[in-house]
């Protein structure tokens, strides 16, 4: 998920396949929708990116977007 620090963001489909878990096992889709509506992230297909506006808040966003189980491991 550190790829969210990059302009190209992350491809959630690729991560899902790589780690053998569904997309919603990686990120909290409700939070993605909330922060998309607020203009902090974009979701284009399975490509999740952080906007310039969201980059300022990226450390906090990661804690909100990434599923809690993954933050502890």
C-alpha positions in Angstrom: 0.0 0.0 0.0 3.0 2.3 0.2 2.4 2.7 -3.6 -0.2 5.2 -2.6 2.7 7.6 -2.0 3.4 7.4 -5.8 1.5 9.3 -8.5 0.4 6.1 -10.1 -1.1 4.7 -6.9 -1.9 1.0 -6.6 -3.8 -1.5 -8.6 -6.1 -3.2 -6.1 -6.8 -6.1 -8.5 -3.1 -6.9 -8.8 -2.6 -6.7 -5.1 -5.6 -8.9 -4.5 -4.2 -11.5 -6.9 -0.7 -11.3 -5.4 -1.8 -11.7 -1.8 -4.8 -14.0 -2.4 -7.4 -11.8 -0.8 -10.3 -9.8 -2.1 -10.0 -6.1 -2.7 -12.2 -5.3 0.3 -9.8 -7.4 2.4 -7.1 -4.9 1.5 -8.9 -1.6 1.8 -12.1 -0.4 3.5 -14.2 0.3 0.5 -16.6 2.5 2.5 -13.7 4.7 3.5 -12.4 4.7 -0.1 -15.9 6.0 -1.2 -16.0 8.6 1.6 -12.5 10.0 0.8 -13.2 9.8 -2.9 -16.3 12.0 -2.4 -14.2 14.4 -0.3 -11.6 14.6 -3.2 -8.7 12.9 -1.3 -8.5 9.8 -3.4 -9.6 8.5 -6.8 -10.7 5.0 -7.8 -10.5 4.4 -11.5 -11.5 0.8 -12.1 -9.2 -1.0 -9.6 -6.5 1.8 -9.6 -6.5 3.7 -6.3 -4.6 6.9 -6.2 -4.3 9.8 -3.7 -5.0 13.3 -5.1 -2.7 16.3 -4.4 -5.2 17.4 -1.8 -5.0 13.9 -0.1 -1.2 13.8 -0.2 -1.1 16.3 2.6 -3.1 13.9 4.8 -1.6 10.7 3.5 -0.3 9.2 6.7 -3.8 9.6 8.3 -5.5 8.4 5.1 -3.5 5.1 5.1 -4.8 4.4 8.6 -8.3 4.9 7.4 -8.1 3.1 4.0 -6.0 0.0 4.8 -7.9 -2.7 6.6 -7.0 -2.8 10.3 -5.8 -6.4 10.2 -3.1 -5.4 7.7 -1.9 -2.5 9.8 -1.1 -4.9 12.7 0.9 -7.4 10.6 
